[in-house]
């Protein structure tokens, strides 16, 4: 179903939903309907119009007449209009387009993400580092001898060496001595040397081969107060072949556990919140938080620029409309003067005066048109790409009468308190002060004596020959190690005079004082800005009251002069021309005062730091949208476009409004 058909069917749907004929609202049998059908038909048109305006925003009749007027003027000026189209835009669309298409905001949106990633990177240094290494080793030792001649000594018939000191001992005294029987040498008589060729083949040594799998788990933890703690678990699985083809399956596992600590002593260099790694992490977190406030300050500035540019277009458009109205008035006076001149009832001087005034009116229209197009182009640079949208469109502000008529309540003390509570500049200043404090603490810590303690202990099992049946058993037995190594040490380091560290600490302390002065300067600047904006608001509202009265008086005066001139002819053309100029100036002053008052209010909202939340509420199309924004804000889903409850009286769109 199309949107137009949906809107067309809304009266019937609403009537059906409330009438007696519909099931949900039907009366009981024999009872009359609770709501007369005539009243529903009478009110359905109004309800439909409200719903229609919620669904689609369309220009009013006055906007249509303005569009036709500007379109007719642009047709006469192809050098200005060209192929451009007149694009209606309201305040809400301008703000949404500016936030969605502004390249500065698009670039600024990446800053919080980038700084948050850097903060996570800096804080990751305090996460434990896990190293797991698995290694394999094999030792296969071969026993090798050279092939050659073995020269043996002569032996006697009993198998003893001829040179043995026990060769002549009786057998009883020779008991227990080694008898050479496995050399496989042939004994000969006479004690001669025997040369026999022998061959030795290669073979594995006893306990070979040796195979091992190494499982090493290392955990390193950077300590937030300074130093490093490391735990290493090294478990070895060995397979030792003690006999050919066999190995011991129940003794393969052995474990070694070691721990080491390297840290500065308390109140020494690198200990506490001022150590380098913790200071870097804290600084990165503060910079990430500052990026959010920088983005909010950027959004506030962009919103102020868009709102100011939008109301500049409103000013130029109404000035153009007023100028065209003045030109039309002078044209009517000129037509009357031409008729009187043809009847010879006025002089040439009077006719020349009105002709000159008509020419000036045309020039003023052309100038007002050029200023309107220029202001529209400035707005297009803020709310869209000028090469795609802005360059081919001239914006026609619509639906802004309520914005100009709405006047927010202002109070200096509340505005100043609001600025100190929510303005991004103060939050940025606080974070800058925190960064200076972190740098000062880091520099002061680095200027202390550098005394570091190192300690290490290793509990290990000798599993080169045997071990335990499983790794769990080997770990439980680590409390009774085969070997325990302990090492402790202390190191003192200090440069001669330590001048560099002292100079750095002094410079950091001076930077902290500079930041305090910057905070005081910011408070004074914000106070001055709020004072200036409050004065501008009050002055604009005062001018608005005066300009309204003056415009009404001048309109009545011009009408009276025209009647007198038409009836009696006692009013000169000079008097009428002067009165017409004064009426034009009064109306232009009225338009300028209305726009100045609204722009001054926007400037005050910016000075308070609440412009984002206030514009979100003020540009809402209905009270339903304002309530929805309030609920989203209370639920924490809105970060920038929220109005703190403590600042409601000084600029919220939900408060009772003053009339200018």
Secondary structure as a PSIPRED ss2 file (coil, helix, strand):
# PSIPRED VFORMAT (PSIPRED V4.0)

   1 X C   1.000  0.000  0.000
   2 X C   1.000  0.000  0.000
   3 X H   0.000  1.000  0.000
   4 X H   0.000  1.000  0.000
   5 X H   0.000  1.000  0.000
   6 X H   0.000  1.000  0.000
   7 X H   0.000  1.000  0.000
   8 X H   0.000  1.000  0.000
   9 X H   0.000  1.000  0.000
  10 X H   0.000  1.000  0.000
  11 X H   0.000  1.000  0.000
  12 X H   0.000  1.000  0.000
  13 X H   0.000  1.000  0.000
  14 X H   0.000  1.000  0.000
  15 X H   0.000  1.000  0.000
  16 X H   0.000  1.000  0.000
  17 X H   0.000  1.000  0.000
  18 X H   0.000  1.000  0.000
  19 X C   1.000  0.000  0.000
  20 X C   1.000  0.000  0.000
  21 X C   1.000  0.000  0.000
  22 X C   1.000  0.000  0.000
  23 X H   0.000  1.000  0.000
  24 X H   0.000  1.000  0.000
  25 X H   0.000  1.000  0.000
  26 X C   1.000  0.000  0.000
  27 X C   1.000  0.000  0.000
  28 X C   1.000  0.000  0.000
  29 X C   1.000  0.000  0.000
  30 X C   1.000  0.000  0.000
  31 X C   1.000  0.000  0.000
  32 X C   1.000  0.000  0.000
  33 X C   1.000  0.000  0.000
  34 X C   1.000  0.000  0.000
  35 X C   1.000  0.000  0.000
  36 X C   1.000  0.000  0.000
  37 X H   0.000  1.000  0.000
  38 X H   0.000  1.000  0.000
  39 X H   0.000  1.000  0.000
  40 X H   0.000  1.000  0.000
  41 X H   0.000  1.000  0.000
  42 X H   0.000  1.000  0.000
  43 X H   0.000  1.000  0.000
  44 X H   0.000  1.000  0.000
  45 X H   0.000  1.000  0.000
  46 X H   0.000  1.000  0.000
  47 X H   0.000  1.000  0.000
  48 X H   0.000  1.000  0.000
  49 X H   0.000  1.000  0.000
  50 X H   0.000  1.000  0.000
  51 X H   0.000  1.000  0.000
  52 X H   0.000  1.000  0.000
  53 X H   0.000  1.000  0.000
  54 X H   0.000  1.000  0.000
  55 X H   0.000  1.000  0.000
  56 X C   1.000  0.000  0.000
  57 X C   1.000  0.000  0.000
  58 X C   1.000  0.000  0.000
  59 X C   1.000  0.000  0.000
  60 X C   1.000  0.000  0.000
  61 X H   0.000  1.000  0.000
  62 X H   0.000  1.000  0.000
  63 X H   0.000  1.000  0.000
  64 X H   0.000  1.000  0.000
  65 X H   0.000  1.000  0.000
  66 X H   0.000  1.000  0.000
  67 X H   0.000  1.000  0.000
  68 X H   0.000  1.000  0.000
  69 X H   0.000  1.000  0.000
  70 X H   0.000  1.000  0.000
  71 X H   0.000  1.000  0.000
  72 X H   0.000  1.000  0.000
  73 X H   0.000  1.000  0.000
  74 X H   0.000  1.000  0.000
  75 X H   0.000  1.000  0.000
  76 X H   0.000  1.000  0.000
  77 X C   1.000  0.000  0.000
  78 X C   1.000  0.000  0.000
  79 X C   1.000  0.000  0.000
  80 X C   1.000  0.000  0.000
  81 X C   1.000  0.000  0.000
  82 X C   1.000  0.000  0.000
  83 X C   1.000  0.000  0.000
  84 X C   1.000  0.000  0.000
  85 X E   0.000  0.000  1.000
  86 X E   0.000  0.000  1.000
  87 X E   0.000  0.000  1.000
  88 X E   0.000  0.000  1.000
  89 X E   0.000  0.000  1.000
  90 X C   1.000  0.000  0.000
  91 X H   0.000  1.000  0.000
  92 X H   0.000  1.000  0.000
  93 X H   0.000  1.000  0.000
  94 X H   0.000  1.000  0.000
  95 X H   0.000  1.000  0.000
  96 X H   0.000  1.000  0.000
  97 X H   0.000  1.000  0.000
  98 X H   0.000  1.000  0.000
  99 X H   0.000  1.000  0.000
 100 X H   0.000  1.000  0.000
 101 X H   0.000  1.000  0.000
 102 X C   1.000  0.000  0.000
 103 X H   0.000  1.000  0.000
 104 X H   0.000  1.000  0.000
 105 X H   0.000  1.000  0.000
 106 X H   0.000  1.000  0.000
 107 X H   0.000  1.000  0.000
 108 X H   0.000  1.000  0.000
 109 X H   0.000  1.000  0.000
 110 X H   0.000  1.000  0.000
 111 X H   0.000  1.000  0.000
 112 X H   0.000  1.000  0.000
 113 X H   0.000  1.000  0.000
 114 X H   0.000  1.000  0.000
 115 X H   0.000  1.000  0.000
 116 X H   0.000  1.000  0.000
 117 X H   0.000  1.000  0.000
 118 X H   0.000  1.000  0.000
 119 X H   0.000  1.000  0.000
 120 X H   0.000  1.000  0.000
 121 X H   0.000  1.000  0.000
 122 X H   0.000  1.000  0.000
 123 X H   0.000  1.000  0.000
 124 X H   0.000  1.000  0.000
 125 X H   0.000  1.000  0.000
 126 X H   0.000  1.000  0.000
 127 X C   1.000  0.000  0.000
 128 X C   1.000  0.000  0.000
 129 X E   0.000  0.000  1.000
 130 X E   0.000  0.000  1.000
 131 X E   0.000  0.000  1.000
 132 X E   0.000  0.000  1.000
 133 X E   0.000  0.000  1.000
 134 X E   0.000  0.000  1.000
 135 X E   0.000  0.000  1.000
 136 X E   0.000  0.000  1.000
 137 X E   0.000  0.000  1.000
 138 X E   0.000  0.000  1.000
 139 X E   0.000  0.000  1.000
 140 X C   1.000  0.000  0.000
 141 X C   1.000  0.000  0.000
 142 X E   0.000  0.000  1.000
 143 X E   0.000  0.000  1.000
 144 X C   1.000  0.000  0.000
 145 X C   1.000  0.000  0.000
 146 X C   1.000  0.000  0.000
 147 X C   1.000  0.000  0.000
 148 X E   0.000  0.000  1.000
 149 X E   0.000  0.000  1.000
 150 X E   0.000  0.000  1.000
 151 X E   0.000  0.000  1.000
 152 X E   0.000  0.000  1.000
 153 X C   1.000  0.000  0.000
 154 X C   1.000  0.000  0.000
 155 X E   0.000  0.000  1.000
 156 X C   1.000  0.000  0.000
 157 X C   1.000  0.000  0.000
 158 X C   1.000  0.000  0.000
 159 X C   1.000  0.000  0.000
 160 X C   1.000  0.000  0.000
 161 X E   0.000  0.000  1.000
 162 X C   1.000  0.000  0.000
 163 X C   1.000  0.000  0.000
 164 X C   1.000  0.000  0.000
 165 X C   1.000  0.000  0.000
 166 X C   1.000  0.000  0.000
 167 X C   1.000  0.000  0.000
 168 X C   1.000  0.000  0.000
 169 X C   1.000  0.000  0.000
 170 X C   1.000  0.000  0.000
 171 X C   1.000  0.000  0.000
 172 X C   1.000  0.000  0.000
 173 X C   1.000  0.000  0.000
 174 X C   1.000  0.000  0.000
 175 X C   1.000  0.000  0.000
 176 X C   1.000  0.000  0.000
 177 X C   1.000  0.000  0.000
 178 X C   1.000  0.000  0.000
 179 X C   1.000  0.000  0.000
 180 X C   1.000  0.000  0.000
 181 X C   1.000  0.000  0.000
 182 X C   1.000  0.000  0.000
 183 X C   1.000  0.000  0.000
 184 X C   1.000  0.000  0.000
 185 X C   1.000  0.000  0.000
 186 X C   1.000  0.000  0.000
 187 X C   1.000  0.000  0.000
 188 X C   1.000  0.000  0.000
 189 X C   1.000  0.000  0.000
 190 X C   1.000  0.000  0.000
 191 X C   1.000  0.000  0.000
 192 X C   1.000  0.000  0.000
 193 X C   1.000  0.000  0.000
 194 X E   0.000  0.000  1.000
 195 X E   0.000  0.000  1.000
 196 X E   0.000  0.000  1.000
 197 X E   0.000  0.000  1.000
 198 X E   0.000  0.000  1.000
 199 X C   1.000  0.000  0.000
 200 X C   1.000  0.000  0.000
 201 X C   1.000  0.000  0.000
 202 X C   1.000  0.000  0.000
 203 X E   0.000  0.000  1.000
 204 X E   0.000  0.000  1.000
 205 X C   1.000  0.000  0.000
 206 X C   1.000  0.000  0.000
 207 X C   1.000  0.000  0.000
 208 X C   1.000  0.000  0.000
 209 X C   1.000  0.000  0.000
 210 X E   0.000  0.000  1.000
 211 X E   0.000  0.000  1.000
 212 X E   0.000  0.000  1.000
 213 X E   0.000  0.000  1.000
 214 X E   0.000  0.000  1.000
 215 X E   0.000  0.000  1.000
 216 X E   0.000  0.000  1.000
 217 X E   0.000  0.000  1.000
 218 X E   0.000  0.000  1.000
 219 X E   0.000  0.000  1.000
 220 X E   0.000  0.000  1.000
 221 X E   0.000  0.000  1.000
 222 X E   0.000  0.000  1.000
 223 X C   1.000  0.000  0.000
 224 X C   1.000  0.000  0.000
 225 X C   1.000  0.000  0.000
 226 X C   1.000  0.000  0.000
 227 X C   1.000  0.000  0.000
 228 X E   0.000  0.000  1.000
 229 X E   0.000  0.000  1.000
 230 X E   0.000  0.000  1.000
 231 X E   0.000  0.000  1.000
 232 X E   0.000  0.000  1.000
 233 X E   0.000  0.000  1.000
 234 X E   0.000  0.000  1.000
 235 X E   0.000  0.000  1.000
 236 X E   0.000  0.000  1.000
 237 X E   0.000  0.000  1.000
 238 X E   0.000  0.000  1.000
 239 X E   0.000  0.000  1.000
 240 X E   0.000  0.000  1.000
 241 X C   1.000  0.000  0.000
 242 X C   1.000  0.000  0.000
 243 X E   0.000  0.000  1.000
 244 X C   1.000  0.000  0.000
 245 X C   1.000  0.000  0.000
 246 X E   0.000  0.000  1.000
 247 X C   1.000  0.000  0.000
 248 X C   1.000  0.000  0.000
 249 X C   1.000  0.000  0.000
 250 X C   1.000  0.000  0.000
 251 X C   1.000  0.000  0.000
 252 X C   1.000  0.000  0.000
 253 X E   0.000  0.000  1.000
 254 X E   0.000  0.000  1.000
 255 X E   0.000  0.000  1.000
 256 X E   0.000  0.000  1.000
 257 X E   0.000  0.000  1.000
 258 X E   0.000  0.000  1.000
 259 X E   0.000  0.000  1.000
 260 X E   0.000  0.000  1.000
 261 X E   0.000  0.000  1.000
 262 X E   0.000  0.000  1.000
 263 X E   0.000  0.000  1.000
 264 X E   0.000  0.000  1.000
 265 X C   1.000  0.000  0.000
 266 X C   1.000  0.000  0.000
 267 X C   1.000  0.000  0.000
 268 X C   1.000  0.000  0.000
 269 X C   1.000  0.000  0.000
 270 X C   1.000  0.000  0.000
 271 X C   1.000  0.000  0.000
 272 X C   1.000  0.000  0.000
 273 X C   1.000  0.000  0.000
 274 X C   1.000  0.000  0.000
 275 X C   1.000  0.000  0.000
 276 X H   0.000  1.000  0.000
 277 X H   0.000  1.000  0.000
 278 X H   0.000  1.000  0.000
 279 X H   0.000  1.000  0.000
 280 X H   0.000  1.000  0.000
 281 X H   0.000  1.000  0.000
 282 X H   0.000  1.000  0.000
 283 X H   0.000  1.000  0.000
 284 X H   0.000  1.000  0.000
 285 X H   0.000  1.000  0.000
 286 X H   0.000  1.000  0.000
 287 X H   0.000  1.000  0.000
 288 X H   0.000  1.000  0.000
 289 X H   0.000  1.000  0.000
 290 X H   0.000  1.000  0.000
 291 X H   0.000  1.000  0.000
 292 X H   0.000  1.000  0.000
 293 X H   0.000  1.000  0.000
 294 X H   0.000  1.000  0.000
 295 X H   0.000  1.000  0.000
 296 X H   0.000  1.000  0.000
 297 X H   0.000  1.000  0.000
 298 X H   0.000  1.000  0.000
 299 X H   0.000  1.000  0.000
 300 X H   0.000  1.000  0.000
 301 X H   0.000  1.000  0.000
 302 X H   0.000  1.000  0.000
 303 X H   0.000  1.000  0.000
 304 X H   0.000  1.000  0.000
 305 X H   0.000  1.000  0.000
 306 X H   0.000  1.000  0.000
 307 X H   0.000  1.000  0.000
 308 X H   0.000  1.000  0.000
 309 X H   0.000  1.000  0.000
 310 X H   0.000  1.000  0.000
 311 X H   0.000  1.000  0.000
 312 X H   0.000  1.000  0.000
 313 X H   0.000  1.000  0.000
 314 X H   0.000  1.000  0.000
 315 X H   0.000  1.000  0.000
 316 X H   0.000  1.000  0.000
 317 X H   0.000  1.000  0.000
 318 X H   0.000  1.000  0.000
 319 X H   0.000  1.000  0.000
 320 X H   0.000  1.000  0.000
 321 X H   0.000  1.000  0.000
 322 X H   0.000  1.000  0.000
 323 X H   0.000  1.000  0.000
 324 X H   0.000  1.000  0.000
 325 X H   0.000  1.000  0.000
 326 X H   0.000  1.000  0.000
 327 X H   0.000  1.000  0.000
 328 X H   0.000  1.000  0.000
 329 X H   0.000  1.000  0.000
 330 X H   0.000  1.000  0.000
 331 X H   0.000  1.000  0.000
 332 X H   0.000  1.000  0.000
 333 X H   0.000  1.000  0.000
 334 X H   0.000  1.000  0.000
 335 X H   0.000  1.000  0.000
 336 X H   0.000  1.000  0.000
 337 X H   0.000  1.000  0.000
 338 X H   0.000  1.000  0.000
 339 X H   0.000  1.000  0.000
 340 X H   0.000  1.000  0.000
 341 X H   0.000  1.000  0.000
 342 X H   0.000  1.000  0.000
 343 X C   1.000  0.000  0.000
 344 X C   1.000  0.000  0.000
 345 X C   1.000  0.000  0.000
 346 X C   1.000  0.000  0.000
 347 X C   1.000  0.000  0.000
 348 X H   0.000  1.000  0.000
 349 X H   0.000  1.000  0.000
 350 X H   0.000  1.000  0.000
 351 X H   0.000  1.000  0.000
 352 X H   0.000  1.000  0.000
 353 X H   0.000  1.000  0.000
 354 X H   0.000  1.000  0.000
 355 X H   0.000  1.000  0.000
 356 X H   0.000  1.000  0.000
 357 X H   0.000  1.000  0.000
 358 X H   0.000  1.000  0.000
 359 X H   0.000  1.000  0.000
 360 X H   0.000  1.000  0.000
 361 X H   0.000  1.000  0.000
 362 X H   0.000  1.000  0.000
 363 X H   0.000  1.000  0.000
 364 X H   0.000  1.000  0.000
 365 X H   0.000  1.000  0.000
 366 X H   0.000  1.000  0.000
 367 X H   0.000  1.000  0.000
 368 X H   0.000  1.000  0.000
 369 X H   0.000  1.000  0.000
 370 X H   0.000  1.000  0.000
 371 X H   0.000  1.000  0.000
 372 X H   0.000  1.000  0.000
 373 X H   0.000  1.000  0.000
 374 X H   0.000  1.000  0.000
 375 X H   0.000  1.000  0.000
 376 X H   0.000  1.000  0.000
 377 X H   0.000  1.000  0.000
 378 X H   0.000  1.000  0.000
 379 X H   0.000  1.000  0.000
 380 X H   0.000  1.000  0.000
 381 X H   0.000  1.000  0.000
 382 X H   0.000  1.000  0.000
 383 X H   0.000  1.000  0.000
 384 X C   1.000  0.000  0.000
 385 X C   1.000  0.000  0.000
 386 X C   1.000  0.000  0.000
 387 X C   1.000  0.000  0.000
 388 X C   1.000  0.000  0.000
 389 X C   1.000  0.000  0.000
 390 X H   0.000  1.000  0.000
 391 X H   0.000  1.000  0.000
 392 X H   0.000  1.000  0.000
 393 X E   0.000  0.000  1.000
 394 X E   0.000  0.000  1.000
 395 X E   0.000  0.000  1.000
 396 X E   0.000  0.000  1.000
 397 X E   0.000  0.000  1.000
 398 X C   1.000  0.000  0.000
 399 X C   1.000  0.000  0.000
 400 X C   1.000  0.000  0.000
 401 X H   0.000  1.000  0.000
 402 X H   0.000  1.000  0.000
 403 X H   0.000  1.000  0.000
 404 X H   0.000  1.000  0.000
 405 X H   0.000  1.000  0.000
 406 X C   1.000  0.000  0.000
 407 X E   0.000  0.000  1.000
 408 X C   1.000  0.000  0.000
 409 X C   1.000  0.000  0.000
 410 X C   1.000  0.000  0.000
 411 X C   1.000  0.000  0.000
 412 X H   0.000  1.000  0.000
 413 X H   0.000  1.000  0.000
 414 X H   0.000  1.000  0.000
 415 X H   0.000  1.000  0.000
 416 X H   0.000  1.000  0.000
 417 X H   0.000  1.000  0.000
 418 X H   0.000  1.000  0.000
 419 X H   0.000  1.000  0.000
 420 X H   0.000  1.000  0.000
 421 X H   0.000  1.000  0.000
 422 X H   0.000  1.000  0.000
 423 X C   1.000  0.000  0.000
 424 X H   0.000  1.000  0.000
 425 X H   0.000  1.000  0.000
 426 X H   0.000  1.000  0.000
 427 X H   0.000  1.000  0.000
 428 X H   0.000  1.000  0.000
 429 X H   0.000  1.000  0.000
 430 X H   0.000  1.000  0.000
 431 X H   0.000  1.000  0.000
 432 X H   0.000  1.000  0.000
 433 X H   0.000  1.000  0.000
 434 X H   0.000  1.000  0.000
 435 X H   0.000  1.000  0.000
 436 X H   0.000  1.000  0.000
 437 X H   0.000  1.000  0.000
 438 X H   0.000  1.000  0.000
 439 X H   0.000  1.000  0.000
 440 X H   0.000  1.000  0.000
 441 X H   0.000  1.000  0.000
 442 X H   0.000  1.000  0.000
 443 X H   0.000  1.000  0.000
 444 X H   0.000  1.000  0.000
 445 X H   0.000  1.000  0.000
 446 X H   0.000  1.000  0.000
 447 X C   1.000  0.000  0.000
 448 X C   1.000  0.000  0.000
 449 X C   1.000  0.000  0.000
 450 X E   0.000  0.000  1.000
 451 X E   0.000  0.000  1.000
 452 X E   0.000  0.000  1.000
 453 X E   0.000  0.000  1.000
 454 X E   0.000  0.000  1.000
 455 X E   0.000  0.000  1.000
 456 X E   0.000  0.000  1.000
 457 X E   0.000  0.000  1.000
 458 X E   0.000  0.000  1.000
 459 X E   0.000  0.000  1.000
 460 X E   0.000  0.000  1.000
 461 X C   1.000  0.000  0.000
 462 X C   1.000  0.000  0.000
 463 X C   1.000  0.000  0.000
 464 X C   1.000  0.000  0.000
 465 X C   1.000  0.000  0.000
 466 X C   1.000  0.000  0.000
 467 X C   1.000  0.000  0.000
 468 X E   0.000  0.000  1.000
 469 X C   1.000  0.000  0.000
 470 X C   1.000  0.000  0.000
 471 X H   0.000  1.000  0.000
 472 X H   0.000  1.000  0.000
 473 X H   0.000  1.000  0.000
 474 X H   0.000  1.000  0.000
 475 X H   0.000  1.000  0.000
 476 X H   0.000  1.000  0.000
 477 X H   0.000  1.000  0.000
 478 X H   0.000  1.000  0.000
 479 X H   0.000  1.000  0.000
 480 X H   0.000  1.000  0.000
 481 X C   1.000  0.000  0.000
 482 X C   1.000  0.000  0.000
 483 X E   0.000  0.000  1.000
 484 X E   0.000  0.000  1.000
 485 X E   0.000  0.000  1.000
 486 X E   0.000  0.000  1.000
 487 X E   0.000  0.000  1.000
 488 X E   0.000  0.000  1.000
 489 X E   0.000  0.000  1.000
 490 X E   0.000  0.000  1.000
 491 X E   0.000  0.000  1.000
 492 X E   0.000  0.000  1.000
 493 X E   0.000  0.000  1.000
 494 X C   1.000  0.000  0.000
 495 X C   1.000  0.000  0.000
 496 X C   1.000  0.000  0.000
 497 X C   1.000  0.000  0.000
 498 X C   1.000  0.000  0.000
 499 X H   0.000  1.000  0.000
 500 X H   0.000  1.000  0.000
 501 X H   0.000  1.000  0.000
 502 X H   0.000  1.000  0.000
 503 X H   0.000  1.000  0.000
 504 X H   0.000  1.000  0.000
 505 X H   0.000  1.000  0.000
 506 X H   0.000  1.000  0.000
 507 X H   0.000  1.000  0.000
 508 X H   0.000  1.000  0.000
 509 X H   0.000  1.000  0.000
 510 X H   0.000  1.000  0.000
 511 X H   0.000  1.000  0.000
 512 X H   0.000  1.000  0.000
 513 X H   0.000  1.000  0.000
 514 X H   0.000  1.000  0.000
 515 X H   0.000  1.000  0.000
 516 X H   0.000  1.000  0.000
 517 X H   0.000  1.000  0.000
 518 X H   0.000  1.000  0.000
 519 X H   0.000  1.000  0.000
 520 X H   0.000  1.000  0.000
 521 X H   0.000  1.000  0.000
 522 X H   0.000  1.000  0.000
 523 X H   0.000  1.000  0.000
 524 X H   0.000  1.000  0.000
 525 X H   0.000  1.000  0.000
 526 X H   0.000  1.000  0.000
 527 X H   0.000  1.000  0.000
 528 X H   0.000  1.000  0.000
 529 X H   0.000  1.000  0.000
 530 X H   0.000  1.000  0.000
 531 X H   0.000  1.000  0.000
 532 X H   0.000  1.000  0.000
 533 X H   0.000  1.000  0.000
 534 X H   0.000  1.000  0.000
 535 X H   0.000  1.000  0.000
 536 X H   0.000  1.000  0.000
 537 X H   0.000  1.000  0.000
 538 X H   0.000  1.000  0.000
 539 X H   0.000  1.000  0.000
 540 X H   0.000  1.000  0.000
 541 X H   0.000  1.000  0.000
 542 X H   0.000  1.000  0.000
 543 X H   0.000  1.000  0.000
 544 X H   0.000  1.000  0.000
 545 X H   0.000  1.000  0.000
 546 X H   0.000  1.000  0.000
 547 X H   0.000  1.000  0.000
 548 X H   0.000  1.000  0.000
 549 X H   0.000  1.000  0.000
 550 X H   0.000  1.000  0.000
 551 X H   0.000  1.000  0.000
 552 X H   0.000  1.000  0.000
 553 X H   0.000  1.000  0.000
 554 X H   0.000  1.000  0.000
 555 X H   0.000  1.000  0.000
 556 X H   0.000  1.000  0.000
 557 X H   0.000  1.000  0.000
 558 X H   0.000  1.000  0.000
 559 X H   0.000  1.000  0.000
 560 X H   0.000  1.000  0.000
 561 X H   0.000  1.000  0.000
 562 X H   0.000  1.000  0.000
 563 X H   0.000  1.000  0.000
 564 X H   0.000  1.000  0.000
 565 X H   0.000  1.000  0.000
 566 X H   0.000  1.000  0.000
 567 X H   0.000  1.000  0.000
 568 X C   1.000  0.000  0.000
 569 X C   1.000  0.000  0.000
 570 X C   1.000  0.000  0.000
 571 X C   1.000  0.000  0.000
 572 X C   1.000  0.000  0.000
 573 X H   0.000  1.000  0.000
 574 X H   0.000  1.000  0.000
 575 X H   0.000  1.000  0.000
 576 X H   0.000  1.000  0.000
 577 X H   0.000  1.000  0.000
 578 X H   0.000  1.000  0.000
 579 X H   0.000  1.000  0.000
 580 X H   0.000  1.000  0.000
 581 X H   0.000  1.000  0.000
 582 X H   0.000  1.000  0.000
 583 X H   0.000  1.000  0.000
 584 X H   0.000  1.000  0.000
 585 X H   0.000  1.000  0.000
 586 X H   0.000  1.000  0.000
 587 X H   0.000  1.000  0.000
 588 X H   0.000  1.000  0.000
 589 X H   0.000  1.000  0.000
 590 X H   0.000  1.000  0.000
 591 X H   0.000  1.000  0.000
 592 X H   0.000  1.000  0.000
 593 X H   0.000  1.000  0.000
 594 X H   0.000  1.000  0.000
 595 X H   0.000  1.000  0.000
 596 X H   0.000  1.000  0.000
 597 X H   0.000  1.000  0.000
 598 X H   0.000  1.000  0.000
 599 X H   0.000  1.000  0.000
 600 X H   0.000  1.000  0.000
 601 X H   0.000  1.000  0.000
 602 X H   0.000  1.000  0.000
 603 X H   0.000  1.000  0.000
 604 X H   0.000  1.000  0.000
 605 X H   0.000  1.000  0.000
 606 X H   0.000  1.000  0.000
 607 X H   0.000  1.000  0.000
 608 X H   0.000  1.000  0.000
 609 X C   1.000  0.000  0.000
 610 X C   1.000  0.000  0.000
 611 X H   0.000  1.000  0.000
 612 X H   0.000  1.000  0.000
 613 X H   0.000  1.000  0.000
 614 X H   0.000  1.000  0.000
 615 X H   0.000  1.000  0.000
 616 X H   0.000  1.000  0.000
 617 X H   0.000  1.000  0.000
 618 X H   0.000  1.000  0.000
 619 X C   1.000  0.000  0.000
 620 X C   1.000  0.000  0.000
 621 X C   1.000  0.000  0.000
 622 X C   1.000  0.000  0.000
 623 X H   0.000  1.000  0.000
 624 X H   0.000  1.000  0.000
 625 X H   0.000  1.000  0.000
 626 X H   0.000  1.000  0.000
 627 X H   0.000  1.000  0.000
 628 X H   0.000  1.000  0.000
 629 X H   0.000  1.000  0.000
 630 X H   0.000  1.000  0.000
 631 X H   0.000  1.000  0.000
 632 X H   0.000  1.000  0.000
 633 X H   0.000  1.000  0.000
 634 X H   0.000  1.000  0.000
 635 X C   1.000  0.000  0.000
 636 X C   1.000  0.000  0.000
 637 X C   1.000  0.000  0.000
 638 X C   1.000  0.000  0.000
 639 X C   1.000  0.000  0.000
 640 X C   1.000  0.000  0.000
 641 X C   1.000  0.000  0.000
 642 X C   1.000  0.000  0.000
 643 X C   1.000  0.000  0.000
 644 X C   1.000  0.000  0.000
 645 X H   0.000  1.000  0.000
 646 X H   0.000  1.000  0.000
 647 X H   0.000  1.000  0.000
 648 X H   0.000  1.000  0.000
 649 X H   0.000  1.000  0.000
 650 X H   0.000  1.000  0.000
 651 X C   1.000  0.000  0.000
 652 X C   1.000  0.000  0.000
 653 X C   1.000  0.000  0.000
 654 X C   1.000  0.000  0.000
 655 X C   1.000  0.000  0.000
 656 X C   1.000  0.000  0.000
 657 X C   1.000  0.000  0.000
 658 X E   0.000  0.000  1.000
 659 X C   1.000  0.000  0.000
 660 X C   1.000  0.000  0.000
